[in-house]
Amino acid sequence: MAVASLAAPTLTAQAADTRPSDTLRVQDNPSWGKELPPADAPTSRAYDLIVEDNDKGYAPRSGECSKEIHARYWAYGPDGKVYPTWHPARDAGGCTFGHEHGDDPRRSELFSTVDWPTFGYTSEVLAGSRPESSHRHEDHVGHKVLSVNNINVIQGDNGTSFFPPQGNTIATCDVLLKFHQGTHSPDAFANNAHELIYNNKCTRNGQTFEARYTALIPLGRPGGFGATDCPGPGLGMGFRNVGPAVPGDSPSDNRSLGRLITDASCVQAIREGKTHYEPITNSYIPFDTNDLHEFWFSDVTVQGAGVNFNIGPLFYVLNPSRYFDSSKPNNIARQVDLCYENIRGQYCDQVRQTTQQTGKRVQWDDVESPFKGTLREFRPGTLRLSNSGPTTVYTDVYGRNVSTSPFEGSIKQYFSGNSGDQMYLRGATRDYAANSSDRIHAPN
Protein backbone atom coordinates (compact mmCIF):
# COMPACT_ATOMS: atom_id res chain seq x y z
CA MET A 1 0.00 0.00 0.00
CA ALA A 2 1.22 3.53 -0.67
CA VAL A 3 2.16 5.69 2.30
CA ALA A 4 0.52 8.69 0.72
CA SER A 5 -2.81 6.90 0.96
CA LEU A 6 -2.08 5.73 4.50
CA ALA A 7 -1.03 2.25 3.57
CA ALA A 8 2.19 0.55 2.64
CA PRO A 9 3.49 -2.28 0.46
CA THR A 10 4.39 -5.55 2.10
CA LEU A 11 8.16 -5.93 1.97
CA THR A 12 10.52 -8.65 3.11
CA ALA A 13 12.16 -7.71 6.41
CA GLN A 14 15.72 -6.56 5.93
CA ALA A 15 18.61 -7.76 8.05
CA ALA A 16 18.76 -5.71 11.22
CA ASP A 17 22.17 -4.23 10.47
CA THR A 18 21.73 -3.23 6.82
CA ARG A 19 21.39 0.44 7.67
CA PRO A 20 23.20 1.73 10.76
CA SER A 21 20.88 3.64 13.05
CA ASP A 22 23.32 6.56 13.26
CA THR A 23 22.74 7.32 9.56
CA LEU A 24 19.14 8.29 10.29
CA ARG A 25 19.15 10.94 12.99
CA VAL A 26 16.20 12.94 14.24
CA GLN A 27 17.74 15.95 12.49
CA ASP A 28 17.09 14.08 9.21
CA ASN A 29 13.39 13.73 9.98
CA PRO A 30 12.06 17.28 10.48
CA SER A 31 8.68 16.03 9.28
CA TRP A 32 8.01 14.16 12.57
CA GLY A 33 4.44 14.99 13.49
CA LYS A 34 4.01 17.16 10.41
CA GLU A 35 4.13 15.02 7.28
CA LEU A 36 3.66 11.42 6.19
CA PRO A 37 6.74 9.41 5.22
CA PRO A 38 7.98 9.68 1.64
CA ALA A 39 5.74 7.74 -0.72
CA ASP A 40 8.55 5.37 -1.69
CA ALA A 41 9.73 4.68 1.88
CA PRO A 42 9.53 1.02 2.93
CA THR A 43 7.21 0.57 5.91
CA SER A 44 7.18 -1.89 8.78
CA ARG A 45 4.26 -4.07 9.74
CA ALA A 46 3.92 -1.99 12.93
CA TYR A 47 3.42 1.13 10.80
CA ASP A 48 1.00 -0.65 8.47
CA LEU A 49 -1.12 -1.60 11.50
CA ILE A 50 -1.68 2.02 12.50
CA VAL A 51 -2.80 3.08 9.04
CA GLU A 52 -4.99 0.06 8.34
CA ASP A 53 -8.26 -0.78 10.04
CA ASN A 54 -6.89 -3.19 12.59
CA ASP A 55 -7.67 -3.82 16.24
CA LYS A 56 -3.96 -3.57 17.03
CA GLY A 57 -3.62 -0.19 15.35
CA TYR A 58 -5.32 3.17 15.82
CA ALA A 59 -9.08 3.54 15.64
CA PRO A 60 -9.99 7.19 16.27
CA ARG A 61 -13.35 8.08 17.71
CA SER A 62 -15.46 10.98 16.63
CA GLY A 63 -13.61 14.18 17.50
CA GLU A 64 -10.21 12.51 17.86
CA CYS A 65 -7.22 13.02 15.56
CA SER A 66 -7.59 11.37 12.18
CA LYS A 67 -5.58 8.34 11.16
CA GLU A 68 -3.56 10.55 8.83
CA ILE A 69 -2.54 12.92 11.62
CA HIS A 70 -1.57 9.93 13.75
CA ALA A 71 0.48 8.47 10.89
CA ARG A 72 2.63 11.61 10.74
CA TYR A 73 4.45 10.49 13.88
CA TRP A 74 7.04 8.11 12.53
CA ALA A 75 10.75 7.36 12.57
CA TYR A 76 13.21 5.34 10.54
CA GLY A 77 14.34 2.08 12.12
CA PRO A 78 17.82 0.53 11.97
CA ASP A 79 16.65 -1.37 8.87
CA GLY A 80 15.69 1.83 7.02
CA LYS A 81 11.96 1.13 7.33
CA VAL A 82 9.32 3.48 8.68
CA TYR A 83 8.02 2.72 12.19
CA PRO A 84 5.48 4.36 14.48
CA THR A 85 7.08 6.17 17.37
CA TRP A 86 6.22 8.26 20.42
CA HIS A 87 3.68 11.03 20.00
CA PRO A 88 2.04 13.39 22.49
CA ALA A 89 -1.47 12.69 23.74
CA ARG A 90 -2.54 15.86 21.90
CA ASP A 91 -1.48 16.93 18.42
CA ALA A 92 -0.16 20.47 17.88
CA GLY A 93 -3.39 21.21 16.01
CA GLY A 94 -5.41 20.58 19.19
CA CYS A 95 -7.02 17.18 18.55
CA THR A 96 -6.40 14.27 20.93
CA PHE A 97 -5.47 10.66 20.23
CA GLY A 98 -7.24 9.04 23.19
CA HIS A 99 -4.10 7.13 24.23
CA GLU A 100 -0.62 7.94 25.47
CA HIS A 101 2.86 6.50 25.17
CA GLY A 102 4.39 7.74 28.40
CA ASP A 103 7.30 10.16 28.65
CA ASP A 104 8.50 12.41 25.87
CA PRO A 105 11.85 10.83 24.87
CA ARG A 106 13.18 14.23 23.83
CA ARG A 107 13.48 15.12 27.51
CA SER A 108 16.04 12.37 28.01
CA GLU A 109 19.71 13.24 28.09
CA LEU A 110 20.19 10.11 25.95
CA PHE A 111 17.90 11.25 23.14
CA SER A 112 20.61 12.86 21.04
CA THR A 113 22.38 9.49 21.00
CA VAL A 114 19.55 6.97 20.66
CA ASP A 115 16.91 8.97 18.75
CA TRP A 116 13.20 8.04 18.60
CA PRO A 117 12.10 4.59 19.80
CA THR A 118 10.82 2.50 16.90
CA PHE A 119 7.72 0.64 18.04
CA GLY A 120 7.61 -2.96 16.82
CA TYR A 121 11.15 -3.23 15.47
CA THR A 122 11.78 -6.60 17.14
CA SER A 123 8.57 -7.99 15.63
CA GLU A 124 9.76 -6.89 12.20
CA VAL A 125 13.07 -8.69 12.63
CA LEU A 126 11.24 -11.78 13.88
CA ALA A 127 8.85 -11.71 10.92
CA GLY A 128 11.74 -11.58 8.49
CA SER A 129 13.33 -14.76 9.77
CA ARG A 130 10.47 -16.92 11.06
CA PRO A 131 7.35 -18.51 9.56
CA GLU A 132 4.13 -16.53 9.89
CA SER A 133 2.89 -18.74 12.73
CA SER A 134 5.78 -17.44 14.84
CA HIS A 135 5.16 -13.73 14.27
CA ARG A 136 4.43 -11.44 17.21
CA HIS A 137 2.70 -8.13 16.50
CA GLU A 138 1.84 -6.11 19.62
CA ASP A 139 -0.88 -3.49 19.67
CA HIS A 140 0.11 0.12 19.16
CA VAL A 141 -1.33 1.68 22.31
CA GLY A 142 0.65 -0.61 24.62
CA HIS A 143 4.04 0.94 23.78
CA LYS A 144 5.15 3.03 26.79
CA VAL A 145 8.25 5.22 27.26
CA LEU A 146 10.08 6.02 30.49
CA SER A 147 12.69 8.76 30.70
CA VAL A 148 14.61 9.45 33.91
CA ASN A 149 17.74 11.58 34.14
CA ASN A 150 20.39 11.63 36.86
CA ILE A 151 19.13 8.69 38.91
CA ASN A 152 21.10 8.43 42.13
CA VAL A 153 22.12 4.84 42.78
CA ILE A 154 22.28 4.32 46.54
CA GLN A 155 24.76 1.96 48.12
CA GLY A 156 22.99 -1.03 49.65
CA ASP A 157 19.70 -0.50 47.79
CA ASN A 158 18.40 -3.84 46.50
CA GLY A 159 14.87 -2.72 45.67
CA THR A 160 13.16 -4.73 48.40
CA SER A 161 12.12 -1.69 50.45
CA PHE A 162 9.21 0.48 49.33
CA PHE A 163 11.28 3.62 49.87
CA PRO A 164 14.96 3.92 48.90
CA PRO A 165 17.33 3.53 51.84
CA GLN A 166 19.55 6.29 53.15
CA GLY A 167 23.14 5.94 52.03
CA ASN A 168 25.94 7.05 49.80
CA THR A 169 25.37 7.70 46.11
CA ILE A 170 27.65 5.28 44.25
CA ALA A 171 26.60 6.08 40.68
CA THR A 172 24.42 8.39 38.63
CA CYS A 173 22.47 7.10 35.62
CA ASP A 174 20.27 8.26 32.76
CA VAL A 175 17.72 5.74 31.49
CA LEU A 176 15.47 5.91 28.44
CA LEU A 177 13.41 2.81 27.79
CA LYS A 178 10.39 1.73 25.81
CA PHE A 179 8.37 -1.28 26.95
CA HIS A 180 5.21 -2.83 25.59
CA GLN A 181 2.70 -3.33 28.38
CA GLY A 182 -0.89 -3.55 27.24
CA THR A 183 -3.27 -3.87 30.20
CA HIS A 184 -6.60 -3.72 28.38
CA SER A 185 -6.64 -6.90 26.26
CA PRO A 186 -6.23 -10.67 26.80
CA ASP A 187 -2.80 -10.60 25.11
CA ALA A 188 -0.62 -10.85 28.23
CA PHE A 189 -2.69 -13.63 29.81
CA ALA A 190 -0.75 -16.17 27.72
CA ASN A 191 1.94 -14.20 25.87
CA ASN A 192 5.09 -13.56 27.89
CA ALA A 193 7.34 -12.03 25.19
CA HIS A 194 7.14 -8.23 25.05
CA GLU A 195 9.33 -5.64 23.34
CA LEU A 196 11.90 -3.74 25.40
CA ILE A 197 14.12 -0.97 24.04
CA TYR A 198 16.53 -0.20 26.87
CA ASN A 199 19.16 2.56 26.96
CA ASN A 200 21.26 3.64 29.90
CA LYS A 201 24.38 5.63 30.57
CA CYS A 202 25.91 5.65 34.04
CA THR A 203 28.91 7.21 35.74
CA ARG A 204 30.58 5.49 38.67
CA ASN A 205 33.88 6.53 40.24
CA GLY A 206 34.55 8.75 37.25
CA GLN A 207 34.07 5.87 34.79
CA THR A 208 31.21 5.69 32.27
CA PHE A 209 29.41 2.56 31.16
CA GLU A 210 26.38 2.26 28.92
CA ALA A 211 24.04 -0.19 27.24
CA ARG A 212 21.73 0.04 24.25
CA TYR A 213 19.70 -3.15 24.12
CA THR A 214 16.60 -4.15 22.14
CA ALA A 215 14.79 -7.50 22.36
CA LEU A 216 11.54 -9.34 22.89
CA ILE A 217 12.09 -10.13 26.56
CA PRO A 218 10.34 -12.96 28.40
CA LEU A 219 8.45 -12.08 31.57
CA GLY A 220 7.80 -15.32 33.40
CA ARG A 221 6.62 -18.47 31.71
CA PRO A 222 4.69 -18.59 28.41
CA GLY A 223 1.10 -19.76 28.38
CA GLY A 224 -0.10 -18.18 31.61
CA PHE A 225 0.62 -15.82 34.50
CA GLY A 226 1.18 -15.64 38.25
CA ALA A 227 -0.86 -14.18 41.07
CA THR A 228 -0.60 -10.70 42.54
CA ASP A 229 -0.72 -9.99 46.28
CA CYS A 230 -4.53 -9.88 46.16
CA PRO A 231 -5.93 -11.94 47.81
CA GLY A 232 -2.54 -13.28 48.87
CA PRO A 233 -0.58 -14.76 50.40
CA GLY A 234 2.14 -13.18 48.26
CA LEU A 235 3.41 -12.09 44.88
CA GLY A 236 3.86 -14.80 42.28
CA MET A 237 2.16 -17.61 44.17
CA GLY A 238 0.91 -20.27 41.77
CA PHE A 239 0.61 -20.23 37.99
CA ARG A 240 -2.58 -20.04 35.96
CA ASN A 241 -2.41 -21.85 32.62
CA VAL A 242 -4.36 -20.00 29.95
CA GLY A 243 -3.31 -21.30 26.54
CA PRO A 244 -0.53 -21.40 23.94
CA ALA A 245 1.75 -18.38 23.71
CA VAL A 246 2.71 -16.52 20.54
CA PRO A 247 5.38 -17.02 19.28
CA GLY A 248 5.29 -20.73 19.93
CA ASP A 249 8.98 -20.76 20.83
CA SER A 250 8.71 -17.94 23.38
CA PRO A 251 11.52 -18.47 25.91
CA SER A 252 10.72 -18.94 29.56
CA ASP A 253 11.98 -16.60 32.27
CA ASN A 254 12.24 -18.75 35.40
CA ARG A 255 14.34 -16.33 37.44
CA SER A 256 11.79 -13.53 37.92
CA LEU A 257 8.19 -13.50 39.14
CA GLY A 258 7.01 -12.74 35.60
CA ARG A 259 3.60 -11.26 34.82
CA LEU A 260 1.36 -11.04 37.88
CA ILE A 261 -2.22 -10.24 36.88
CA THR A 262 -5.29 -9.76 39.05
CA ASP A 263 -8.05 -12.34 38.73
CA ALA A 264 -11.56 -12.85 40.06
CA SER A 265 -10.30 -14.16 43.40
CA CYS A 266 -9.18 -10.62 44.27
CA VAL A 267 -12.66 -9.34 43.50
CA GLN A 268 -14.11 -11.92 45.84
CA ALA A 269 -11.66 -10.89 48.58
CA ILE A 270 -12.84 -7.29 48.24
CA ARG A 271 -16.46 -8.39 48.52
CA GLU A 272 -15.70 -10.40 51.65
CA GLY A 273 -13.83 -7.53 53.32
CA LYS A 274 -10.51 -9.38 53.60
CA THR A 275 -7.51 -7.34 54.70
CA HIS A 276 -3.83 -7.11 53.86
CA TYR A 277 -0.73 -5.44 55.26
CA GLU A 278 0.02 -1.97 53.91
CA PRO A 279 3.73 -1.07 54.31
CA ILE A 280 3.19 2.67 53.84
CA THR A 281 0.84 2.96 56.82
CA ASN A 282 2.24 -0.07 58.70
CA SER A 283 -1.28 -1.40 59.24
CA TYR A 284 -3.82 -3.90 57.91
CA ILE A 285 -6.45 -2.45 55.60
CA PRO A 286 -9.26 -3.98 53.51
CA PHE A 287 -8.63 -4.86 49.89
CA ASP A 288 -10.29 -2.45 47.47
CA THR A 289 -10.10 -1.42 43.81
CA ASN A 290 -6.58 -0.03 44.37
CA ASP A 291 -5.47 -3.67 44.68
CA LEU A 292 -6.70 -4.67 41.22
CA HIS A 293 -3.23 -3.97 39.88
CA GLU A 294 -0.56 -5.74 37.83
CA PHE A 295 3.16 -6.36 38.40
CA TRP A 296 5.42 -7.33 35.50
CA PHE A 297 8.90 -8.60 36.45
CA SER A 298 11.70 -9.79 34.22
CA ASP A 299 15.27 -11.00 34.49
CA VAL A 300 17.29 -10.33 31.33
CA THR A 301 20.79 -11.67 30.73
CA VAL A 302 23.07 -11.33 27.71
CA GLN A 303 26.25 -13.39 27.81
CA GLY A 304 28.86 -14.03 25.15
CA ALA A 305 31.66 -12.42 23.15
CA GLY A 306 32.99 -10.85 26.35
CA VAL A 307 29.63 -9.33 27.34
CA ASN A 308 27.98 -10.06 30.68
CA PHE A 309 24.86 -7.90 30.97
CA ASN A 310 21.97 -8.34 33.38
CA ILE A 311 18.92 -6.21 34.21
CA GLY A 312 15.83 -6.94 36.29
CA PRO A 313 13.18 -4.34 35.42
CA LEU A 314 9.77 -3.97 37.09
CA PHE A 315 6.70 -2.50 35.42
CA TYR A 316 3.78 -1.85 37.76
CA VAL A 317 0.31 -0.65 36.65
CA LEU A 318 -2.07 0.54 39.36
CA ASN A 319 -5.21 1.09 37.26
CA PRO A 320 -5.51 -1.45 34.44
CA SER A 321 -8.90 -1.67 32.76
CA ARG A 322 -9.01 -5.47 32.86
CA TYR A 323 -8.84 -8.40 35.20
CA PHE A 324 -8.84 -12.12 34.48
CA ASP A 325 -12.12 -14.01 34.81
CA SER A 326 -12.36 -17.47 33.24
CA SER A 327 -16.17 -17.22 33.14
CA LYS A 328 -16.05 -14.28 30.70
CA PRO A 329 -15.51 -14.30 26.92
CA ASN A 330 -11.75 -14.31 26.20
CA ASN A 331 -11.25 -14.55 29.98
CA ILE A 332 -11.46 -10.77 30.27
CA ALA A 333 -13.58 -8.73 32.67
CA ARG A 334 -13.72 -4.97 33.22
CA GLN A 335 -12.94 -3.37 36.54
CA VAL A 336 -15.32 -0.47 35.99
CA ASP A 337 -18.28 -2.89 35.94
CA LEU A 338 -17.49 -3.82 39.54
CA CYS A 339 -18.32 -0.29 40.59
CA TYR A 340 -21.99 -1.06 40.02
CA GLU A 341 -21.75 -4.04 42.38
CA ASN A 342 -20.96 -1.92 45.46
CA ILE A 343 -17.26 -2.73 45.38
CA ARG A 344 -15.28 -0.47 47.70
CA GLY A 345 -12.46 1.80 46.61
CA GLN A 346 -11.61 5.33 45.57
CA TYR A 347 -11.77 4.51 41.87
CA CYS A 348 -15.27 3.11 42.15
CA ASP A 349 -16.38 6.01 44.31
CA GLN A 350 -15.34 8.23 41.41
CA VAL A 351 -17.28 6.11 38.92
CA ARG A 352 -20.44 6.11 41.01
CA GLN A 353 -20.23 9.87 41.46
CA THR A 354 -19.95 10.30 37.68
CA THR A 355 -23.08 8.18 37.18
CA GLN A 356 -24.98 10.19 39.79
CA GLN A 357 -24.09 13.39 37.95
CA THR A 358 -24.74 12.19 34.41
CA GLY A 359 -27.33 9.46 34.89
CA LYS A 360 -25.24 7.21 32.62
CA ARG A 361 -23.31 4.04 33.32
CA VAL A 362 -19.56 4.47 32.77
CA GLN A 363 -18.24 1.99 30.21
CA TRP A 364 -14.78 0.40 30.35
CA ASP A 365 -13.48 2.53 27.46
CA ASP A 366 -15.08 5.84 28.50
CA VAL A 367 -12.92 8.87 29.15
CA GLU A 368 -14.69 9.10 32.54
CA SER A 369 -13.43 5.68 33.64
CA PRO A 370 -10.39 5.89 35.97
CA PHE A 371 -9.29 2.41 34.85
CA LYS A 372 -7.07 3.48 31.94
CA GLY A 373 -3.69 1.83 32.56
CA THR A 374 -2.12 5.26 32.93
CA LEU A 375 -0.92 5.21 36.55
CA ARG A 376 2.38 3.37 36.24
CA GLU A 377 5.59 2.79 38.15
CA PHE A 378 8.61 1.86 36.05
CA ARG A 379 11.79 0.66 37.74
CA PRO A 380 14.86 -0.06 35.61
CA GLY A 381 15.77 -2.34 38.52
CA THR A 382 18.96 -4.33 38.91
CA LEU A 383 21.87 -3.61 36.57
CA ARG A 384 25.21 -5.28 36.03
CA LEU A 385 27.45 -4.84 33.01
CA SER A 386 30.95 -5.98 32.15
CA ASN A 387 32.44 -6.16 28.70
CA SER A 388 35.90 -7.38 27.78
CA GLY A 389 35.12 -7.65 24.06
CA PRO A 390 33.81 -5.41 21.29
CA THR A 391 31.19 -2.81 22.17
CA THR A 392 28.94 -3.89 19.28
CA VAL A 393 27.50 -7.41 19.24
CA TYR A 394 24.50 -9.08 17.66
CA THR A 395 21.81 -11.27 19.20
CA ASP A 396 18.62 -12.93 18.07
CA VAL A 397 15.31 -11.20 18.85
CA TYR A 398 15.24 -12.77 22.32
CA GLY A 399 18.69 -11.44 23.23
CA ARG A 400 20.35 -14.85 22.85
CA ASN A 401 23.08 -16.33 20.60
CA VAL A 402 25.54 -13.47 21.00
CA SER A 403 27.81 -12.97 17.99
CA THR A 404 30.38 -10.41 16.91
CA SER A 405 28.98 -10.58 13.37
CA PRO A 406 25.44 -9.96 12.10
CA PHE A 407 23.34 -12.95 11.07
CA GLU A 408 19.87 -13.53 9.68
CA GLY A 409 17.30 -12.34 12.20
CA SER A 410 19.88 -10.54 14.36
CA ILE A 411 19.65 -7.26 16.25
CA LYS A 412 22.56 -4.92 16.80
CA GLN A 413 23.36 -4.29 20.49
CA TYR A 414 25.84 -1.98 22.23
CA PHE A 415 27.59 -2.54 25.57
CA SER A 416 30.46 -0.42 26.83
CA GLY A 417 32.39 -0.35 30.10
CA ASN A 418 31.95 -2.05 33.44
CA SER A 419 29.48 -1.31 36.22
CA GLY A 420 31.34 -3.08 38.98
CA ASP A 421 28.99 -4.73 41.46
CA GLN A 422 25.29 -5.09 40.74
CA MET A 423 23.31 -1.91 41.29
CA TYR A 424 19.63 -1.08 41.68
CA LEU A 425 18.04 1.77 39.70
CA ARG A 426 14.77 3.31 40.79
CA GLY A 427 12.63 4.97 38.14
CA ALA A 428 9.43 6.95 38.54
CA THR A 429 5.72 6.69 39.32
CA ARG A 430 3.59 8.88 37.07
CA ASP A 431 -0.04 9.35 36.11
CA TYR A 432 -0.09 9.83 32.38
CA ALA A 433 -3.73 10.88 32.45
CA ALA A 434 -3.20 13.65 34.98
CA ASN A 435 -4.18 16.24 32.36
CA SER A 436 -7.90 15.59 31.85
CA SER A 437 -7.93 17.68 28.68
CA ASP A 438 -5.91 14.93 26.97
CA ARG A 439 -9.10 12.80 27.14
CA ILE A 440 -7.25 9.51 27.47
CA HIS A 441 -9.32 6.34 27.69
CA ALA A 442 -8.93 2.60 27.43
CA PRO A 443 -7.72 0.88 25.32
CA ASN A 444 -4.46 2.48 26.27
Salt bridges, closest charged atoms under 4 A:
GLU52 OE1 - ARG45 NH1 3.00
GLU64 OE2 - HIS441 NE2 2.80
GLU68 OE2 - ARG72 NH2 3.79
GLU100 OE2 - LYS144 NZ 3.28
GLU100 OE2 - ARG376 NH1 2.78
ASP103 OD2 - ARG430 NH1 2.37
ASP104 OD2 - ARG106 NH2 2.84
ASP115 OD2 - ARG25 NH1 3.83
GLU124 OE2 - LYS81 NZ 2.65
GLU138 OE2 - ARG136 NH2 3.52
GLU138 OE2 - HIS180 ND1 3.24
GLU138 OE2 - HIS194 ND1 3.11
ASP139 OD1 - HIS180 NE2 3.51
ASP139 OD2 - HIS184 NE2 3.92
ASP157 OD2 - ARG426 NE 2.76
ASP187 OD1 - ARG136 NH1 2.79
GLU195 OE1 - HIS143 ND1 3.97
GLU195 OE1 - LYS178 NZ 2.70
GLU210 OE1 - ARG212 NH1 3.04
ASP229 OD1 - HIS293 NE2 2.88
ASP249 OD2 - ARG130 NH1 2.53
ASP263 OD2 - ARG240 NH2 3.01
GLU272 OE1 - LYS274 NZ 3.64
ASP291 OD1 - HIS276 NE2 3.41
GLU294 OE2 - ARG322 NE 2.87
ASP299 OD1 - ARG255 NE 3.09
ASP337 OD1 - ARG361 NH2 3.69
GLU341 OE1 - ARG271 NH2 2.43
ASP349 OD1 - ARG352 NH2 2.90
ASP365 OD2 - ARG61 NH2 3.17
GLU377 OE2 - ARG379 NE 2.81
ASP396 OD2 - ARG400 NE 3.37
ASP438 OD1 - ARG90 NE 3.97
